[in-house]
Amino acid sequence: MEQMVNGLKCDTEKADLVASDRWWDGHNWERDGRNTYLYKTPNGRFFLHHTTLWQGERDHIEPVSPDEARQYYEDLPEHEMTYEEAFGEAPEEA
């Protein structure tokens, strides 16, 4: 999906998938008809791609700050990149 948001072109084909809530439950990939994907652009910006199967709703892209991306990384269960790959630093030890 490609969408212009705040003057920036966000393209899921050119960005790297960082994390998502997409997982196979034995029947389908969708979580209640909606999924969220966190992407990182080649320029180091982050955006969410929200998908839906619900009538009256549309798939859309939402840019997020690095801090918001870190929170989504923690909240989304499926990680395609390590924290260090996504954010350029190791997570802080507890």
N, C-alpha and C positions, 0 to 999 in steps of 0.2 A: 504494500500500500504506500502511496505517496500523497503527502498533504502539505500545503503551505500553512504554517502557523507562526504568527508574529513576524512575518517576513523571512522565515527560515524554512527551507525545504527539508522535510523529514521523509526518508525513504527506507522502508524496512528491507528492501533488496540491497541497499548499499551500507546499511548499519549492521553491527554485530549484536546478536541476541545475547543478553546477559543473564536474564532470569525470566521465569514465567510461572503461572499456576496451572499449566497444561500437563495433565498426566492421565494415563490410561487406567480406567477403573474396571476394566473387563467388558465394558459395553460401549463407551465413547470417551472422547477427549475433553468435552466441554463440561464446565462446572456451572450447573444451573443455567446453561445457555450463554454464559459470558466467560471470557478469558482476558487476562492481562499479561502483556509481554513488555519487559524492560529492554530497551535497545541503547547501544552506545554508537554514536556516529564516528566517522574517521577523524573529525575535528575534536573529539572528546566530549561532545554534548550528549545528554541523555534525553530520551523520550519514552513515553508509554504508548503502546498500541492496544487499544481496548477493542475487542471483537464481541459481537453479539449475534445470537440467532433469533432474538425476540422481535416480533412485528412492531413497527413503530420506532425502533431504535436503529442507530447506524454505527458502524465501526468508525472509530476516530482516533486521532493521535493527539497526545498531550505532552508538551515539553515539560521537563522537571529539572530542578536544580540538582547539583551534585549531592547536596544533603538529602533532598527528597529521594534521589536515586538510591542512596545508601539505605534509607528506611525501607523502600520497596524491595531492595535486595534481601534485607532481613525478613520481610514479610512474605515474599514469594517463595514457595517451597522448592521449585526446580531451578537449579543453577547450571548454566551452560559455561560460565567462567568462574574462576576463583575470585575472591574479593580483591586480591592483589592485581590480577589481570584487569579487572573492571575499573578499579579506582587508583591504581598505581602505587599503592602502599599496603603494607600488611595491616590487618586489623589490630587494634590495641588489645593487649592482654588484660583479662579481668583482674 
